[in-house]
Amino acid sequence: MRDAGGDFSSDLRGARVVWRRELIRFERDRTRMVASPVQPVIFLFVLGTGLSAIARPVPGASFKTFMFPGIVGMTVATAAFVAVVLLASAMSALSTTD
């Protein structure tokens, strides 16, 4: 493992390698490919329909329209968290102890 302070091009190359590896893993995992777009849709329709019955109406917008940005943000944050956990576990598996 190299020390911090290397040149920027090698850092970009390392990031590209990790990105490609995760993309290959994503393409091979059919469950993740199906679940990643389906989960936000389920949240939007199940929670949007269920909670709209008890929520006060928002003038000019439906409750699903109100919920959509939050669900998109939650989806992006969850994907980022999973990527960080996978990267940390890969780094710990590759590191050597003295």
C-alpha positions in Angstrom: 0.0 0.0 0.0 1.4 3.3 -1.0 1.7 6.4 1.2 -0.7 9.3 0.9 0.5 12.2 -1.2 1.0 10.4 -4.6 0.2 12.0 -7.9 -3.3 12.7 -8.9 -3.3 10.4 -12.0 -2.5 7.3 -10.0 -5.3 8.2 -7.6 -7.7 8.5 -10.5 -6.5 5.2 -12.0 -7.1 3.5 -8.6 -10.6 5.0 -8.4 -11.4 3.9 -11.9 -10.2 0.3 -11.1 -12.5 0.2 -8.1 -15.4 1.6 -10.0 -15.0 -0.9 -12.8 -14.7 -3.8 -10.3 -17.9 -2.7 -8.6 -19.7 -2.3 -11.9 -18.7 -5.9 -12.9 -19.9 -7.2 -9.6 -23.2 -5.3 -10.0 -23.7 -6.8 -13.5 -23.1 -10.3 -12.2 -25.5 -10.0 -9.3 -29.0 -10.3 -10.8 -30.7 -9.7 -7.4 -29.1 -6.3 -7.0 -29.9 -5.4 -10.5 -33.6 -6.1 -9.9 -33.8 -4.8 -6.4 -32.1 -1.5 -6.9 -34.7 0.1 -9.2 -37.7 -1.8 -7.6 -37.1 -0.8 -4.0 -37.7 3.0 -4.5 -40.8 2.2 -6.6 -42.2 0.0 -3.8 -41.5 2.7 -1.3 -43.1 5.4 -3.4 -46.3 3.4 -4.1 -46.7 1.5 -0.9 -45.7 4.3 1.5 -47.1 7.0 -0.7 -50.5 5.3 -1.0 -50.6 4.2 2.6 -49.4 7.4 4.2 -51.4 9.7 1.9 -54.6 8.5 3.6 -53.5 9.9 7.0 -51.3 12.9 5.9 -52.8 16.4 5.4 -53.1 17.3 1.8 -50.4 19.6 0.4 -51.8 22.3 -1.8 -50.8 21.9 -5.4 -49.1 18.5 -5.1 -50.0 15.0 -4.2 -48.3 13.2 -1.3 -46.4 11.0 -3.7 -44.9 14.1 -5.4 -44.0 15.3 -1.9 -42.3 12.0 -1.1 -40.4 11.5 -4.3 -37.3 13.7 -3.6 -36.8 12.0 -0.2 -37.1 8.6 -1.7 -34.5 9.5 -4.4 -32.2 10.9 -1.7 -32.6 7.8 0.5 -31.9 5.5 -2.5 -28.7 7.4 -3.3 -27.5 7.5 0.3 -28.2 3.7 0.7 -26.2 2.9 -2.5 -23.3 5.1 -1.3 -23.3 3.4 2.1 -23.3 0.0 0.6 -20.4 1.0 -1.7 -18.4 2.3 1.2 -19.0 -0.8 3.2 -17.9 -3.0 0.3 -14.8 -0.9 -0.3 -13.9 -1.0 3.4 -14.3 -4.8 3.5 -12.2 -5.2 0.3 -9.5 -2.9 1.7 -9.4 -4.8 5.0 -9.1 -8.1 3.1 -6.2 -6.9 1.1 -4.3 -5.2 3.9 -1.5 -7.1 5.5 -0.7 -7.1 9.2 2.8 -7.0 10.4 
